[in-house]
Amino acid sequence: MSSRAGLVGVTGYTGMELSRLIVNHPRIKLTKVTSRADAGKELQELYPFLRGYELGRLVISQPEPDDLAAGCDLVFLAVPHGAAMEMAGELRQRGVKVVDLSADFRLRDVHVYESWYQKHTRRDCLTEAVYGLPELYAEQVKRASLVANPGCYPTASILGLYPALKNKLVKTGDIVIDAKSGTTGAGRKAAPGSLFCEVYDSFRAYGLPNHRHTPEIEQELSAIAGTSLTVSFNPHLLPINRGILSTIYTRLDKSISGADIQALYEEAYAPHRFVRVLPPGTFPELRNVRGTMFCDLALVPDARTGRLIILSAIDNLCRGASGQALANANLMCGLDLATGLELAPLVP
């Protein structure tokens, strides 16, 4: 029996990607898609790539909680920060499970959230929200009714650092995350900074030193390390559509061989289908993860500087947003994590 799903905010990049991913899902079916601006249109009018699919003929409706609750077992919220919290609260009051792709429930401390974002109006839901990074919290996600889907930069950063911090390989006080993302990470809304002519044939940093993903990264890394830590997180904009490559600089806290570091990472991620620890001397490329759930990791111990350099590559739209949201929905619906997500990379 299929689970009925709704998608609030179908017109953004994450909504578009989720539509692409779910169209052939064997056990989860989109029954409601919403957009205030495009209500009344068939989904295939917005996304011609859905022509010929049953999903393409689905009519877009207004995002009404009662309507969604009547037709859905689970709802994906692909709406901006601030807009999601009220809709999530309304749906939870009606017994609907929610996967929220915004940041509204990612930060456990409401005061931290309000210092980086805005006033939180649904504090009552914060205690039930589970952070939806499956490699760390799959068992909690299976029992959850509200999942906070991780951000794209945090996904790449946390997966890159998890085994090193868990095994106390690196110092917690000197971590630098140098991250580069494709322009879809900025969303679909027209803005001068993400226009083709502004991005093409250029490369720049942005959001320094206070990018909003910083507290999310620090929250999860602190939980792994068992101590409060601060990171230097420095994002950049690549002149490409999709993908994130993070180069993470750490200082080793113990004498350990490169082979042993490699073995620790391989052991940590052996049970996890979508994390690939690359062979020594091999480095991640965005084209090898584009359109997939994979996170490719490479480890570079540098004896001369005493550093461990960690490279982490994901697709920001799939693994960093919509694909991860679908993986969480799989777990919440009693399905295998990888159901409908065994995707080959979009190459070349």
N, C-alpha and C positions, 0 to 999 in steps of 0.2 A: 504494500500500500504506500502511495506517495504522500509526502508531507506537502502541504500547501503553503507557499511563501509569498510574501508581499515585498515590494521594493519601493521605498519612499525616497524620491530624488533620483529618478531614472535618467535624467538628462545630463548629468555630469560624467566625467571620465570613469569614475568608479561605478556608476550605474551602467554605463555602456559596457564596461568590462565584465560586470556581473551578468549582464544579459548575454554576452558572448559565451561565458563559461557555463551558464545554467541551461542553455538551450537544449543540450543533449544529456542533461543529468538524468540518470535512471530512476531516482527516488525522490527528488525535490522538484516541484513544479511551480513556476511563477503563475499565480492566479490574480494578483493585483499589482499594477505599477502606477505610480502617481507622479504628477507634476502639476503645480498650480498654473503654469503658463501654457502647458500643452495638453491640458485635459480635453478629452473628446477625440483626440487623434489616435490612430492605430500606431503601435510601437514601430512598425516597419516604415512609417512616414518619417520618423526621426532617424531610424537606423536601417537603411536599405539592405544592409548585410543580413537582416533577418527575414527578408522576403523568401517565401517558400517554406518557412517554418511556422508551426502553429503559434509559437510565441509572437511572431511578427504581427499577427492579427489581433493581439490583445489590445483592448482600448484603454488608454491612459485615463485615470480618474483623479479627482481631488483627494488629497491626503486627509481623510476623515477617520479618526480612530475607531468609531463604531463600525464603519464599512470594512476596514481592514480586519478588525477582530472577528467579524462575521464570516470572512472568507479566507482567513489565514491561520495557520498554526504557529508560524514564525515570520517575523518581519525584519528585513534589512533596512537600516537607516543610513542612507548615503547623502546626508544633508550637512550643512556647515555646523561648526561648533556653536553652541548656544541654541540652535534650532532643534537639535536632537534630544536634548534632555527632557523637554516637555512632552514630546511625542513618545519617547521611551516610557515616561511615567504613565501616560494615558494608556498605552498598550499593556503595560505590566498590570495596571489596575483591572484590565479586562482579561487577564490570564494568558496573554500572548507572549511567546518567547521573542527576544529581541537580540539582534547582533547590530551593534552601533559602530559604524565606521568613523565617526567623529572622535574628538578627544574628550567628550563630555563625561565619560566614566572611566577613563584610563588612570587618572591620578587618585589614589586612595585618600589622600589628605585634601579635604575641601579647601583649606586655606592656601595650600600650594596651587591648586587649580585656580582659585580666584586671584592669586597674585600674578599668574601668567596669562589668564584668559579673561574671565568676567565673573559676575556673581552667579553662583550655582543655585538654581531654583528647585532642584529635585534631589536634595541631600538624602531623602528617604530611600532612594534607589542605590546610592553609592555602596551601601554595605552588602548588597546582593550581587554587585557587578564582579565578574571574573575577568581578569586580564587574559586575552585570548591568544597567547603564544603557545601553540600546541606542544612544542618540545619541552616546555616547562610546566604547563598547567592543563594538560589534556584531561586528566581525571576530574579536575574541578569543572572544566568546560562541559564534560558529559552530564554533570548534575545541575548545570547553570540554567537560569531563565533569562539572564541578562549578561551578555558578553561584550566587553569593551575591546573591539578589534584594534590591535597595535598599530602605531604609525609605521610608515615605511622606513624612515631612517632608524628608528628604534629597533625594528625587526633585524635589520642588517647588523646593527651595532651589538645588540644583546646576544644574538647567535654567534657573532664573532668572538665575543669575550667570555661567554658562559663557561667553557671548560677551563680557561686560564684562571678565572676568578674562583671557580668552584674548587680547583685543586691548589689554590694559593700559589700560583706560579709567578704572579706579577704584583708589583707594588700598586696599591690602590690610590696613591696620591699623585700619580703622574701619568694620566691616560689622556691621549689626544686622539680624537676621532676626526679625520679629514675625509669628508664625504662629498660625493658628486652625484647629482640626480638629473635625469631627463626632465623636460619642461612639463610633462603631464603631471608632475608632482605639484605644480602650482595651480592645478585645477583648470576647468574649461572656460571659466569666465574671462572675457576679453579684458586684458590689462596691458599697458604699454611694455612692462618688463618681460612679458612672455610672448609678445608678438614675434612672428618669424623674423622680420628684419632686425629686431633688437637682439635676437638670440643667435641667429645664424652667423657662423664664422667668428664667434667670440666665445669668451669663457670668463666667468666672474664669480666671486663670492657674494653671499647675501646672508642676511639675518644674524650677522656677528655682532656682539658675542652672546645674544640672548634669544636664539631661536627657540620656539615654543616646544620643540621635541626634547629639549635639554632635560627638564625635570622628569619626563617619562623615562628617559634613558637612565638617569641617576637613580630613580626609584627602583627600577628592576635590577640594576647592577649592584645597588646597595643590598638588596634582598639576597642576591646570590653570594656576595662577599661576606655578608654578616656584619657589615659595618657601613656607616654612612660615608659616601664618597662623592667627590665632585669631579666632573670631567670637563675637558675643553672640547666642545663640539662645534665644528666649523664646516657648514654646508656650502656647496658651490653648484652653479647651474651649468649643465652641459648642453651643447647645441644638438641634442638628440631628443627623440620622443619619449623613450621609456628606458628605465634601468637605473640602478644605484650601485656605485662602487665606493666602498669605504676602505680607507687605509687607516688602520688603527695602530697607534704607537704606544707601546707599554715598556716598562722597565722590569726585567726579570728580578724576582725576589729570592731566587735560589739557583744554585748551580745544577743545570739539567741539560742533557744532550738534546739536539734537534730531533733525533730519532725517538726519544722518550716523549717529547712534546707532541710529535706527530701521533704516537701511539695513544696518548691520552685523549687527543681530539677524536681519533678514529673510534676509540672505545666509547666516548661520550655520545657520539652521534650514530653509532652502529644500529640502534633500534629505530632511528628516525629516517623515514623514507626520503624526505625532501631536503636533507642537508648532505652535501657531498664534500668531503674533505679531500682535496686534490693531492696528488702525489707530490713529494718534495721537488721543488724546482719548476712546478707548473703553477701558473697564475690565472685567476679568474678573468673571463671576458664577458661583457654584458650580452653579447650575441648568444652565448651558450645558456643563458637563463631567461632570455626574453620570452614573455608569454607563458612562463611556467611557474611552478611552486618551488623550484629549487633555490637553495642558497648555497653558493659555491664558496668554499673557504680555502685559503692558502696560508701557510705559516712560514715566516722567515726569521729564524733566530739569528741575531747579529752579535757574535761574541765580541767584536771590536768595540761596540757601543754599549753592550749589555742590554740591548733591547730585544723584545719579541715584537715583530711587526706582523699584524694579522690583516689579511685582505678578505673582504666579504662582498659578494656580489649577489644582488637579487633584482627581480623585476618589480619596480615600485607599484605598478598597477595590479599585478597578479599576486605575487607573494606578499607585497607590501600593503595590499588593500583587499581587492575583491576576491581573489583566490583564497586568501587566508580567512576572509569572512565566510566563504562557502565551506572551507574545511571546518571551521568552528560550528557552522550549521549542521554539517554531517555528524559531528560528535554529539551535538545537542539532540539530534533526531535519532540517535542510536545506530548510526551508520559508521562504517570504517572511514577514517580521516581522509583517505585518498579517493573516495568515491567521486567519480566524475572529474578528477583532477590529475589523471595520468597524462600529462600534456607534454608533447615534444616542443623544443624551442622553436620560435619563429625565426628561422634562418633562411637566407642570409639577411 
